[in-house]
Every structure is written in C-alpha cells, then in structure tokens.
C-alpha cells in the first residue's frame, strides 16, 4: 500500500496535466488532499468548553446607533461590497439551474430581490455598493445570461467562479478527469470556504481594494433575510474589526449543525455531534 507521501507525489504529477484548471486551483487541491491524508483533525475536551462572553459575542442592542447624517452613512456604504454565494443548483427544490433564479413570489426570483435590496440602498444614500456573485462551474454560464437583465439598474454586478477540483478515484487515487472523464461529473466545487482564495485568485479582490472597498458582506444567495445592516457595518468600521459573524440564539428546533463555543481562549464552532474523547 502506498504511503501518504507517495500518494501525494503521484497525485501532483497527475494534476499537473489537467489543463482545465489554473495553477492556483491545482495547488489548492493538492493542499486540501494533503491535509486529509495527514489525518488532521480536531478533538475537543468537553471539560474545557465555555460559553463565549459578551465581549466576543456582542449583543446587537448594545451596538452604537447608525449616524443620522446621510453623508456619513454613504461613506460607510462606499467601503462595502455584497457577495452572494451562487454556486449551488436548485436540484433539492426541483429545479435544474442556479438556486438563485428560483421564483420566490410575484414572479420575482431570489436574485431579483437581492438586486432590488441593493438598488434601494444605493438610491436612498447615493452610495455605490456593488454585488458580487461567486458562481461555480455548474452555475456560471446560466448566471452570465441572467444578469444581462439588470444592465439598466443602478448597481454594478460582478461575477467570479469558485475553484474547480477533480474528483478522485478511491481505488488508485487518480483524478477522474485523468481517466478520460472530462465532463462536469469529473469535477466538484469545494464549498463556501473557498470564497476567500477564489476572490483573491480571480483578481476581483485587487480591483475592489483599488476602488476603496474595505469590507465584504457574505451570504447565501437564497437567504433573503441576510441584508446589509448599517449598525453592524458601523460597528465593524468603528472598532476596526477584521471579521464579524452575525449569529442568533439556537432554538429546540435547531438540531443540526454546531454552535459557538469558547475553547482554550479562542471562539470557534463546535461540531454538530459530540466528538470522541481523547
């Protein structure tokens, strides 16, 4: 049986010949597989788990009110970009295209309502908040056609693709495309955590920074409740926070997923299921 080092070496050679993806994608894929083969995993000792304090999870009601001067609000918004994760298909909802083009109500789709939300924000404050859509290879072509309908709106819409990684054949650890499977079934998009490297690799990050943008609001394209909150944006800028996540208390119905915990001085998400003790 081949060692992890031998598997990675052979995989690097195979991936090098995949011309469908960039060097950044090849490097990211090899790094991901290397982490998997290393057995990198996190074990949590339950006795060390604590509830995050209000210094870390800041109560919304304690945030400083948004400035009343519209020009100050405009200055806040001009630092902002809205990024919607648009790589998923609507297969679980009985559709074949991007999930964001599913009709929600009155003939309007998720994407229509997102555009309307940002249009209203820009119109009210005279700001220039652009919309970024992170597509996948599954949704890119359809999305490019769909966004043409918004050409006359007062909102800039930009798109970029998340990474495209090859599926692996478990028996010999060879990428499926290397075996001649070059259609979409030979590839997969690596998930929402890929948003940060993909944004950088696409060149969009440098372009936005050159325009004075400093903050990006990230949410799923089918989450219409996730809208720009001026109090949170003001809090971020005022306190020079590099990262902020909006959270809400869980209910008895929220049985899936983990929760926020304080562990050895750091706040992190706990796994949804009880981890094995060491």
Secondary structure as UniProt FT lines:
FT   HELIX           4..16
FT   TURN            19..20
FT   HELIX           23..37
FT   TURN            38..39
FT   HELIX           46..48
FT   STRAND          49..50
FT   TURN            54..56
FT   HELIX           60..62
FT   HELIX           70..77
FT   TURN            78..79
FT   STRAND          80..86
FT   HELIX           91..93
FT   HELIX           99..101
FT   STRAND          103..105
FT   TURN            106..107
FT   STRAND          108..109
FT   HELIX           110..125
FT   STRAND          130..135
FT   TURN            137..139
FT   HELIX           140..146
FT   HELIX           147..150
FT   TURN            151..152
FT   STRAND          157..161
FT   STRAND          165..166
FT   STRAND          168..169
FT   TURN            170..173
FT   STRAND          174..175
FT   HELIX           176..179
FT   HELIX           184..186
FT   STRAND          187..188
FT   HELIX           192..194
FT   HELIX           195..201
FT   TURN            202..203
FT   HELIX           204..210
FT   TURN            211..212
FT   STRAND          215..220
FT   TURN            221..222
FT   TURN            224..225
FT   HELIX           230..239
FT   TURN            252..253
FT   STRAND          260..263
FT   TURN            264..265
FT   STRAND          266..269
//
